[in-house]
């Protein structure tokens, strides 16, 4: 049975307080393959739902501030 990885990735990044690398995303979202996790993260980046950057070591992804909603001084993701 296939899981909706994109929804899991978005939920995980919304709950995280800092940018996450692909391996942490893969483990948290129970994705078996690193390349599969990267593929879905890159697709979400192209769709404008997350942001990412390639470092010398790996990719790092986060939810852009423009996707956050503020309610009474509190940030709601």
Secondary structure by P-SEA (a helix, b strand, c coil): cccaaaaaaaaaaaaccccccaaaaaaaaccccaaaaaaaaaaaaaaccbbbbbcccbbbbbbcccccccccccccc
